[in-house]
Amino acid sequence: MYLGFLTVCLGNMPLKDKAKWASENGFKSLEIACWPHVNSRDYSSCDIDVETLTEEEAEEIKKYMKDYGLSISSLAYYDNNLDPDPEKRAYINNHTKKCIDAAVMLGTSMVGTFIGRDPNKNLKENFDEFEKVFSDIVSYAESKGVKIIIENCPMEGWQKEGLPGTISFTPELWEEMFRRIPSMSFGLNLDPSHLLFQLIDYVKVVPAFKDRIFHVHAKDAEIFKDKLEWYGVFNRQFHKKGETGYWRFRMPGLGQVDWDRFIKALKDIGYDGVISIEHEDPLYEGSEEKVKEGLKLGYNHLKQFI
């Protein structure tokens, strides 16, 4: 196993500078953000413009990544592939395919995305839509030797208040996902933090889905027991400024994920891929210095278990 991070957290810093800093601080891999330049998502960036990427540009990126001793663990574009607007959905699906094309040019084998959700349809109808959309995307990826990985984030409130914005956030839903699309070019970017705040055992899922864990996110979370007892599992219903609800994300080692047990479970199934830090800790945001401080804290905590 080896440590990397998702490049989103360092904002508009040029990718080459992100790579240099990563190398100087012990990281072995980058998970490179590939959202479109025009994009309103939080926690997103465009470190590689897959719409215009040329072979020459790809070769330049590969060269400096090699010079810095880094690999590209995956390309990241997490958006709503089931958007209810046909035009927007087509654009998002097509951008996902452009990420697949870019992955081939860059010599990486994985593209990460969300399934998403159409808030106007029920769960079964969404899975029917998913099957149509992702059969095409996964087939396209498979034909290029690329794997599609899904992060298990609920994205609650993304399209509609109180509703999860994806249909891929629990083991029950993963079962249905892989039943409908059994291709071994389709798997998980497993993030234990999302399971922790849903009160799901993030260690037990590892052997249960051992053949589908292709990439791992390192994000931590902490649950505030007093707030959970007050708000309940559906969390706060009235949003107040500065109020976090019953949980919040943290850097690895500052929350309640037992990284020793989790990484041991990954080793037990033979996983030897990336542990990629996804920095969304609100206490280590606000400046480049704070973000880097958070990444170093996460790195130092995780490296003892790798």
BADRENTOR-712500 format. One record per atom (N, C-alpha, C): x, y, z. Coordinates in pm, whole numbers, plus 50000, padded with zeros to 5 digits. Layout:
BEGIN
XYZ
...
This chain:
BEGIN
500844988050000
500005000050000
500875012550000
500315023549958
501045036149952
500065047549972
500605059150009
499775070650044
499745081049933
498555086549912
498365097449816
497315106949869
496915116549785
495805125249824
495095130449701
493835134249721
493015140249616
493405154949603
493715159249481
494315172449460
493375184249481
492085181849493
491095192549510
491475202249622
491965196749732
492145204749854
493135216249837
494055215049741
495055225649719
494605235849615
493335235649583
492735246249503
493335248049366
493605260549330
494065264149196
495585263549179
496295258449277
497735256549261
497995247949138
498945251449052
499235243348933
499525228748972
499085219548889
499245205348919
500715201748941
501615207448863
503035204248880
503525208249018
503035219549069
503415223949203
502835214749310
501605209949287
501005200349380
501835187549384
502265183149264
503065170949255
504405172649328
505035184149309
506325186849374
506175186449526
505125193149577
504915193449722
504605179349773
503795172049701
503455158249742
504715149849754
505585150649654
506815142849654
507715146749771
507825159649795
508695164449903
508195160450041
506925156950049
506335153550180
505955138850193
506565130550110
506465116050129
505375108850054
504475116149988
503385109549916
503915102549792
503225091849753
503635083949637
502635084649522
501515091449543
500475091349440
499585103549452
498985107349339
497975117849337
496705112449273
495595116049331
494255113649274
493845127149215
493875128149082
493845141249017
492425145448980
492055157549026
490715162949002
490555167348857
489455163148795
489215165948653
487805171248627
487295179548717
486015186048691
486175195848575
485065199448509
485155209748405
485595223048465
486155231848380
486555245148426
485355252748481
484235252048411
483005258648458
482225248448539
482195250548672
481615240648761
481305247148895
480145244048952
479705250549075
479795241449197
480315229249180
480425219949291
481415225049396
481095222649526
482095224749628
483075213049623
484225214649682
485265204349682
485505198749541
485815207749449
486115203649312
487205212749256
487925207849156
488895216149085
489175209848949
489835217548864
490175212848729
491695212848715
492325202348763
493785201548755
494255196448620
493385189048552
493635185148413
492345187648336
492425195248230
491245197948147
491105186648045
490265176948079
490135165147992
489455168447860
488785179847854
488115183847730
489135187347621
490295192247662
491275197247564
492625190147572
492765180447662
494045173847685
494605167847556
495865171047527
496535165447409
497535154847453
497975146947357
498975136647386
500265143047438
500625154647382
501835161647425
501725166047571
500555171447607
500345175847746
500355163747840
499735152847797
499725140747879
501135135547902
501965135747799
503335131247812
504125140047909
503855153147904
504525162347997
504155159248141
502855156848166
502375153548301
503025140548348
503025130448261
503615117548298
505095118948330
505785127648257
507215129448280
507485135448418
506785146448452
507105152248582
506565143948697
505485136548676
505035127348780
506115116748805
506695111448698
507765101548712
508985107748779
509335119948740
510485126748799
510295128648950
509055131048992
508775133049134
508485119849208
508585108549137
508365095549201
506915092949236
505995098649157
504565097549185
503855089649076
502795082849117
501865076749022
500545084449026
499695082048929
498335087548930
497415076048969
496825076849088
495985065649135
494655065249061
494115076849029
492865077648952
492635091948909
491705093748817
491185106948783
489835108348851
489555120148908
488375122148991
487415132148928
486185127548906
485125136448858
483815131348919
483455136849035
482295132249110
481135141649087
480215137449000
479055145648966
477835136648951
476685142748927
475405135448923
475155129648784
475575117348764
475395110748634
473945107048605
473045109148702
471605106648680
470815119748686
471445130648654
470765143748657
469435143048582
468355148548640
467045147748575
466925155648445
467785165748426
467785173548303
468535165648196
467875161248089
468535152947987
469795159247929
469765172347911
470935179047853
472115179047949
471835182048077
472885181948178
473415167748198
472515158048201
472945144248220
473875140048106
473505143247984
474325139647869
475715145947880
475765158447925
477055165347940
477915158348045
477305155148160
478045148748269
478515134848227
477635127048166
478025113748118
479175114648018
479085124547928
480125126247827
481445130547890
481375139247994
482595143548061
483245131648133
482425122848189
482955110748252
483725102548148
483175101548028
483865094047921
485165101047880
485165114347881
486395121547849
487465119047955
487025117248080
487975113548186
488565099748158
487745090748108
488225077348071
489285078547961
488995086647859
489965088747750
491265094647805
491135104147898
492325110447956
493115100448039
492405091548110
493085081248189
493965072548101
493475069147982
494265061247888
495515068947847
495355081747815
496485090047773
497525091447884
497055091648010
497945094048123
498475081148185
497985069848136
498485057048185
497985053148322
496805058148360
496205053848486
494975045448455
494615036548547
493605026448515
492255028848581
492075040248650
490815042348721
490275056548706
488945057348698
488235070148699
487165069348807
487155079148897
486195079449006
485055089048979
483835084749014
482665093348995
481575089449095
480465096949092
479255093349165
478235087649067
477365079149118
476185075549039
475235087349036
474965093149154
474025104249161
472605099349182
471655108049149
470245104849172
469365114649096
468225109449046
467155117848994
466135119449107
466045131349168
465165133049285
463685131849251
463355131749122
461955130549082
461495116049070
462445106549088
462115092349073
462355085049205
461655073749223
461885065849344
463155057449329
463475049749432
464745042649432
464825032249320
463765024649300
463785014549194
463955021149057
463215031949035
463335039048908
464735044548888
465365049248998
466735054148988
467695042848953
467485031149010
468355019848976
468155015548831
466935016748782
466695013748640
467465023548551
467435036448591
468185046548516
469695044048527
470125040848648
471535037648672
472005026348579
471185015948569
471575004348488
471795008348343
470925017048292
471075021448153
472315030248136
472445040048224
473545049748212
474895043148234
475005035348341
476305029848376
476675017348298
475715010448242
476064999448151
476885005048035
476455016647988
477175023247878
478535028447923
478585035448037
479845041248086
480855030348119
480405019948190
481325009148230
481815001448108
480914999148013
481304992247890
482355000347815
482165013547809
483125022347743
484475021547814
484435022247949
485675021548027
486375008148006
485604997448012
486164983947998
486854982247863
486264987947759
486854986847626
488204994047616
488445003347711
489685011147711
490665006147818
490294995447890
491154990447995
491134998748122
490025005948146
489885014948261
488755009848351
488915011648483
487895007948580
487175020448630
485875019048652
485065029748712
484915026748860
485255036848943
485135035249089
484135045249144
483305040549236
482235048649296
482555051249443
482615064049482
482775067249623
481415066049691
481425060449812
480185057249884
479675068849970
479635080749913
479155092549986
477655094249967
476885096550074
475435098550057
475085111549987
475935121850000
475655135049941
474255139849978
473945138950107
472615142650153
472325157350125
471115159950075
470695173550044
471255179049915
471925170949836
472585175649714
471585181349614
470525173549584
469505178549491
468235182949562
467965176549678
466705179249747
466935178049897
466475187949972
466685187950117
466155175150180
467005169050264
466585157050337
466725144050259
467155144650133
467245132750049
468695130050013
469165117550028
470515114549979
470615117749831
471765122949791
471945126949651
472525116149563
472815104449622
473315093149546
472545080649586
472725069749510
472055057049543
473085046149567
474215050049627
475345040649638
476095042249769
475375044249880
476045048150004
476005037850116
475405025950093
475385015350194
475685001950129
476114991950208
476344978650152
475114972750083
473934975350135
472714970550069
472634975749926
472934988649908
472864994849776
474004990249686
475184987549745
476284982249663
475914968649605
475244960449685
474804947349636
473944948649511
472994957949517
472114960049402
472884965849284
473814974749314
474644980949211
475424970349134
476054961249206
476884951049140
476054939549084
474844937649136
473944927749075
473534932348936
473264945248924
472804950548795
473954952348695
475124955948746
476294957248658
477434949048719
477504936148681
478484927148742
479904928348688
480134937148592
481464938548532
482534940748639
483654933748625
484764935648718
485584948148685
485084956248592
485664969448568
484884980148644
484064975848740
483184984748815
483334981648963
483774991449042
484014988749183
483885001049271
484505000349388
484355010549491
485635018549512
485455031349541
486475039649604
486005040749749
486425031249831
485835029349964
486315040050062
485355047050122
485645057650219
484985054050352
485785050550455
485185046250582
484435057250657
484775069850632
484145080750708
482635081250684
482205078450561
480785079050529
480015067550596
480695056450618
480065045250687
479995048050837
481055054250891
481085056851034
479915065451078
479655076451007
478575085251055
477195079651026
477125069150940
475855062050921
475705050451018
476685048851108
476685038451211
476805024551150
477525023551038
477795010950968
479225006750999
479444993851021
480784988651052
481644989050926
482594998250924
483435000350806
484514989650790
484734981550895
485704970550884
485054958050825
483844955050868
483154942950821
482874943250671
482704955150613
482404955850470
483614952050384
484804952750441
486004950250361
486044935950307
485954925450392
485924911950335
484664909150254
483554915650289
482284913250218
482374918150073
483174928550047
483294934249913
484744934049865
485464923549904
486904922949877
487244923549729
486344918649643
486624918649499
486254931849432
485654941149508
485174953749449
485874966049503
486824964149594
487534975649650
488764978149564
488674988249477
489734991349383
490605003149427
490065011449515
490725024049554
490155027449691
490945034049776
490485037049912
490715051749943
489665058249995
489775072050044
490075071950193
490985080450234
491285082250375
490705095450421
489525094650477
488875106250538
488315101350669
488435109350773
487965105450905
486695113250937
486035109151043
484835116251089
484715114351240
484055123851302
483775122451445
482275124351468
481745115951556
480335116651595
480245122751734
479375132551749
479135138751879
477925131851943
478175123552043
477125115252101
475965123552157
476275134752220
475215143052276
474315148652167
474915152352054
474125157851943
473335146851873
473915134851863
473175123551804
471945120451887
472075121052019
470935118352107
469885129352098
470295141252056
469355152552044
468705152951907
469525151451801
469025152451664
468465139351610
469035127851654
468655115051597
469395112351466
469165100551410
469935096151293
469615104151167
468485111251163
468185119651048
468845133251059
469575135551168
470375147551191
469505159951207
470135171351222
469405183751250
468425186851137
467305192451171
466275195951073
466245210951044
466705219151140
466825233451118
468325236951116
468775242751006
470195245650989
470535259251049
471475259151140
471925271451205
473385273851172
473745286351154
475105289951120
476075284951227
477105277751182
478115272751274
477755259551339
476575254251313
476125241751373
476495230251282
477175220151336
477695209351254
476785197251245
475695196851322
474945184451329
475655174551418
475315161551407
475875151851503
477235146251459
477735150251341
479045145451297
479715156051210
481025154351192
481765162551096
482985154751049
483505158450931
484695152050877
485935157250950
486955148450959
488245152051017
489375146050934
490585150450960
491755144250901
491965130550963
492555121050888
492835107950946
493625109151076
493125102451179
493755102851310
493125112551406
492285121651355
491635131551443
490155128451464
489685117851401
488295113551418
488225100151487
487195092451455
486945080051527
487125067451442
487595068851317
487935057051238
489175050451299
489105037351320
490255029651369
491075025451247
492045033751210
492805031251088
493655018751096
494105015151215
494875002851233
494024990851192
492814989951246
491924978651214
491484978951068
491154990851018
490664992050880
491754988050781
492964993150798
494044989950705
494464975350719
494404969850841
494694955550859
493684947250780
492404951250784
491374943950708
491674944650558
492154956150511
492514957450370
493694948350336
494684947950424
495834939050401
495384924450398
494434920950483
493964907150491
493304902350362
492724911650284
492114907650157
493084909150039
494314913150070
495324914549965
495324927849894
494614937849950
494624951049887
496004957249903
496594961749793
497904968049800
497944981149722
496784987249704
496684999649629
496845011949716
496295023049667
496465035949732
495555037549853
496035044749951
495225050650058
495305065650032
494255071349975
494275084949923
493515094450016
494235103850076
493605113250168
492665122650092
491415123150135
490455132950084
490235143150195
490795154850177
490825165050282
489535173150279
488675170850381
487475178950398
487295183050544
488395183950617
488355187450759
488195202550771
487065207350826
486825221750834
487805229150925
488505221751013
489465228151103
490835230051039
491025224250921
492295225850849
492055231050708
491135240550696
490835247250571
491025262250590
490895269650481
490935284150491
492195290550437
493275282750427
494515287850369
495325275950319
496235278750227
497105268150175
497925262050288
498365270150381
499175265250492
498395255550580
497135258950609
496315250150693
496025237050622
495745237750491
495475225550414
496695216450417
497855222150393
499085214150393
499355208350532
499085216050635
499255211150772
498355199050795
497105199950746
496185188750761
496655176350686
497125178250563
497635166950485
498815160250555
499705168150612
500845162450684
500395154650807
499415159950878
498885152750995
498315139250953
497525139350845
496935126850796
498005116950752
499005122050679
500095113550631
500825107050749
501195115150848
501955109950961
501175099651041
499855101351048
499055091451120
498955078451040
498705079350911
498475067450830
499745059450804
500875066050791
502095059050749
502505048150846
502105049450975
502485039351073
501755026051053
500665026250971
499905013950948
500135007850810
500845015150723
501035010550584
502124999850577
